[in-house]
């Protein structure tokens, strides 16, 4: 067998290594775009393969391609989805506008594997053509925005949703475990009224649950497909039933209620669904940074910081200071969140950069969106397993801070008035005397009433209205 085969396209011919399954258009793209070394994300490849499988089934059923070609293309897609030939998707993330290079990479690999399934040789495109058969009734312009939608849905279901739900469950468990631990609240990084450690964890759980709901709402935009719009959204060269049947098959393949867009041209031109999902991810990332910073502050010390909690020590923290452990999982997730925010900015810029019938910035949008979903999901899962689940609360330290906080004077406001309470706080800070001692010395309250008002458990308990729902 020769080491090379000759393939031809509209620009001429090239030698293609016979071992590879991609073809001449992929090779041209590899030569043209030696940019980042980043290859298409596996989830994005899966999305493209699922689309090609669905379209092959639909076109076979509708008589647009022969049944034997339909079966061969579907088998090839299934094999690759199962793990074979994954190294054949080789075009750099930063490539020809709209994603034609990656799209043809997928078409060529499927065509050449289908040829083998049919007992033929790679490169015999007169029998199975990347363009005429694998890509029948399709265009980069409707396949790639559909692939971004499917890839986003896959990344949400496979990675981000399970990670978020796991983090919420871990925080809820900690909320129950430490509900009776009282700690000093802090606002402006200054002493504030006491709160329960369990309520702190519970608040974080609620924050993440709210973000999960926002993501699930934004996801709905991804389920409306422009597949079938072909080159410009008019549906040229497609069967009248194709767009609906392809969406129906894809729905079954990914177990999501997908529908064909009411206006295919609009679905092709607007990147708004991706901006909406990216914005929801950025919003989540911003709160995760806040939570990670809280964790680091509360874990600071152990001798010169808050030392209210202990995050699990998972690795040595210094190359020179023995016995040092750092909150590395919290540090990691902040960095991931900053990267996600950067991807969101890039997506927003790319989304407004489309012209007329097409946005040619889709390759970068595809990578940035799916990468954001997956790295954030992986980071949350790692933080949960290596951080949140193993948190230990230092109850004695928390109590010490709560009892020493000048903000306890707030509870005296209804009984001695704001100005008297402020004077008590000032004297306590200047003299070192306790609030209790000063109030009693000044005869502002009885000892029994004061003991009731300065009850930490009572002060830190959330009212029914605050905990409702």
Secondary structure as GFF3:
##gff-version 3
##sequence-region A 1 469
A	DSSP	beta_strand	4	9	.	.	.	ID=ss1
A	DSSP	beta_strand	12	17	.	.	.	ID=ss2
A	DSSP	alpha_helix	24	32	.	.	.	ID=ss3
A	DSSP	alpha_helix	42	61	.	.	.	ID=ss4
A	DSSP	alpha_helix	67	81	.	.	.	ID=ss5
A	DSSP	three_ten_helix	86	88	.	.	.	ID=ss6
A	DSSP	three_ten_helix	97	99	.	.	.	ID=ss7
A	DSSP	alpha_helix	100	117	.	.	.	ID=ss8
A	DSSP	pi_helix	130	134	.	.	.	ID=ss9
A	DSSP	alpha_helix	140	155	.	.	.	ID=ss10
A	DSSP	pi_helix	156	160	.	.	.	ID=ss11
A	DSSP	alpha_helix	161	177	.	.	.	ID=ss12
A	DSSP	beta_strand	182	187	.	.	.	ID=ss13
A	DSSP	beta_strand	190	196	.	.	.	ID=ss14
A	DSSP	alpha_helix	197	219	.	.	.	ID=ss15
A	DSSP	three_ten_helix	220	223	.	.	.	ID=ss16
A	DSSP	beta_strand	224	225	.	.	.	ID=ss17
A	DSSP	alpha_helix	242	254	.	.	.	ID=ss18
A	DSSP	beta_strand	259	260	.	.	.	ID=ss19
A	DSSP	alpha_helix	264	269	.	.	.	ID=ss20
A	DSSP	alpha_helix	272	298	.	.	.	ID=ss21
A	DSSP	beta_strand	309	310	.	.	.	ID=ss22
A	DSSP	alpha_helix	328	351	.	.	.	ID=ss23
A	DSSP	alpha_helix	362	386	.	.	.	ID=ss24
A	DSSP	three_ten_helix	388	390	.	.	.	ID=ss25
A	DSSP	beta_strand	392	393	.	.	.	ID=ss26
A	DSSP	alpha_helix	395	404	.	.	.	ID=ss27
A	DSSP	three_ten_helix	406	412	.	.	.	ID=ss28
A	DSSP	alpha_helix	413	416	.	.	.	ID=ss29
A	DSSP	alpha_helix	418	431	.	.	.	ID=ss30
A	DSSP	alpha_helix	435	441	.	.	.	ID=ss31
A	DSSP	alpha_helix	447	453	.	.	.	ID=ss32
A	DSSP	alpha_helix	456	460	.	.	.	ID=ss33
A	DSSP	alpha_helix	464	467	.	.	.	ID=ss34
###
